Amino acid sequence: MKDLKFYQDIATLTTEDVAILANRLEQDDYNSPFEALQDWHLLRAIAFQRQELVEPYLYLLDIETFDEA
């Protein structure tokens, strides 16, 4: 597995990489809240660039649509 912690090239991530990242977020077993936040931001970045990889894990992002009308 690639070190997703500092991984920058989202284009080369696989479904397995994203599943591992999502599992870490689900387990919420981090040494500090900043590690969790870093993973969350990475998952969010993946969602914007490669939504198909993140669709099964969108619930982890708590993204809500807002009706501003």
Rosetta silent file (secondary structure, phi, psi, omega in degrees, C-alpha in Angstrom):
SEQUENCE: MKDLKFYQDIATLTTEDVAILANRLEQDDYNSPFEALQDWHLLRAIAFQRQELVEPYLYLLDIETFDEA
SCORE:     score description
SCORE:     0.000 S_00000001
   1 L     0.000  142.288  176.707    0.000    0.000    0.000 S_00000001
   2 L   -71.937  155.104  175.382    1.119    3.512   -0.746 S_00000001
   3 L   -78.086   95.902 -175.859    1.659    5.868    2.163 S_00000001
   4 H   -70.344  -18.495 -176.931   -1.615    7.756    1.829 S_00000001
   5 H   -55.820  -41.741 -178.974   -0.701   10.078    4.654 S_00000001
   6 H  -120.036   23.491 -175.101    1.397   12.256    2.388 S_00000001
   7 L   -75.229  130.008 -175.816    0.160   10.990   -0.943 S_00000001
   8 L  -109.192  -27.829 -173.291   -0.274   13.728   -3.516 S_00000001
   9 L   -90.793   84.540 -176.934   -1.051   11.977   -6.830 S_00000001
  10 H   -63.262  -28.251 -177.628   -4.753   11.224   -6.484 S_00000001
  11 H   -61.641  -24.308 -177.185   -4.940   10.136  -10.133 S_00000001
  12 H  -100.762    2.382  178.812   -3.025    6.940   -9.373 S_00000001
  13 L   -68.419  146.882  178.903   -4.977    5.862   -6.275 S_00000001
  14 L  -106.012  170.499  176.164   -6.822    2.563   -6.503 S_00000001
  15 H   -62.127  -33.127  177.825  -10.106    1.433   -4.979 S_00000001
  16 H   -65.731  -42.208  177.774   -8.038   -0.584   -2.491 S_00000001
  17 H   -59.378  -45.051 -178.825   -6.111    2.526   -1.418 S_00000001
  18 H   -68.369  -36.910  177.825   -9.353    4.419   -0.826 S_00000001
  19 H   -63.247  -40.226  178.094  -10.880    1.466    1.038 S_00000001
  20 H   -65.080  -43.498  178.075   -7.880    1.399    3.388 S_00000001
  21 H   -61.328  -46.712  179.857   -8.169    5.140    3.947 S_00000001
  22 H   -63.194  -38.947  178.600  -11.910    4.858    4.628 S_00000001
  23 H   -62.986  -40.634  177.084  -11.333    1.967    7.014 S_00000001
  24 H   -60.859  -42.146  179.167   -8.860    4.056    8.998 S_00000001
  25 H   -66.129  -39.465  178.800  -11.440    6.827    9.247 S_00000001
  26 H   -65.282  -39.698 -179.256  -14.145    4.363   10.308 S_00000001
  27 H   -71.139  -29.402  178.360  -11.920    2.842   12.982 S_00000001
  28 L    51.102   44.585 -178.772  -11.005    6.316   14.248 S_00000001
  29 L  -112.213   75.432 -177.239   -7.895    4.946   15.928 S_00000001
  30 L  -112.801  155.723  176.671   -5.458    7.842   15.547 S_00000001
  31 L   -75.521  -25.935  178.702   -2.721    9.117   17.815 S_00000001
  32 L  -148.046  157.364  177.563   -3.953   12.677   17.387 S_00000001
  33 H   -64.393  -23.417 -179.362   -6.999   14.424   15.931 S_00000001
  34 H   -69.189  -32.794  175.987   -4.723   15.984   13.336 S_00000001
  35 H   -64.815  -42.603  178.355   -3.990   12.582   11.781 S_00000001
  36 H   -63.922  -42.184  179.891   -7.715   11.949   11.401 S_00000001
  37 H   -63.798  -37.784  178.299   -8.208   15.389    9.911 S_00000001
  38 H   -63.468  -44.585  177.347   -5.424   14.780    7.418 S_00000001
  39 H   -63.999  -40.548  179.862   -7.077   11.537    6.261 S_00000001
  40 H   -61.806  -43.557  178.904  -10.456   13.270    6.101 S_00000001
  41 H   -65.030  -36.300  177.090   -9.030   16.046    3.908 S_00000001
  42 H   -65.565  -44.721  178.586   -7.420   13.473    1.640 S_00000001
  43 H   -61.646  -39.064  178.305  -10.712   11.586    1.252 S_00000001
  44 H   -65.043  -42.025  178.192  -12.441   14.876    0.487 S_00000001
  45 H   -63.630  -40.029  177.346   -9.833   15.765   -2.149 S_00000001
  46 H   -63.216  -40.426 -179.449  -10.285   12.352   -3.735 S_00000001
  47 H   -60.531  -36.167  179.773  -14.062   12.913   -3.761 S_00000001
  48 H   -75.345  -32.809 -175.946  -13.642   16.105   -5.759 S_00000001
  49 H   -96.411  -31.824 -176.436  -11.200   14.627   -8.268 S_00000001
  50 L  -141.528   67.482 -172.771  -12.270   10.965   -8.509 S_00000001
  51 H   -55.181  -32.521 -177.994  -15.783   10.734   -7.119 S_00000001
  52 H   -61.208  -27.891  179.471  -16.264    7.153   -8.330 S_00000001
  53 H   -77.097  -26.668 -172.215  -13.674    5.950   -5.822 S_00000001
  54 H  -100.030  -13.231 -175.387  -15.302    7.665   -2.861 S_00000001
  55 H   -47.212  -43.955  179.742  -18.996    6.996   -3.543 S_00000001
  56 H   -67.891  -11.566 -173.854  -19.209    4.067   -1.077 S_00000001
  57 H  -120.519   14.857 -177.894  -17.673    6.260    1.636 S_00000001
  58 H   -58.757  -29.339  179.553  -19.425    9.598    1.163 S_00000001
  59 H   -61.158  -22.582  178.876  -21.074    9.195    4.563 S_00000001
  60 H   -74.520  -18.249 -175.996  -17.634    9.700    6.124 S_00000001
  61 L   -92.218  -17.881 -179.092  -17.412   13.188    4.666 S_00000001
  62 L    53.600   39.753  177.982  -20.695   14.564    6.036 S_00000001
  63 L   -84.819  125.166  179.691  -21.138   16.637    2.902 S_00000001
  64 L  -117.900  146.571  173.491  -24.596   18.136    2.780 S_00000001
  65 L   -86.301  142.206 -178.504  -26.271   20.018   -0.006 S_00000001
  66 L  -112.839  135.038  176.321  -27.570   23.394    0.983 S_00000001
  67 L   -97.194  101.623 -176.675  -30.701   24.983   -0.347 S_00000001
  68 L   -97.791   14.555  179.440  -29.850   28.627   -0.493 S_00000001
  69 L   -79.164    0.000    0.000  -32.977   29.629   -2.380 S_00000001
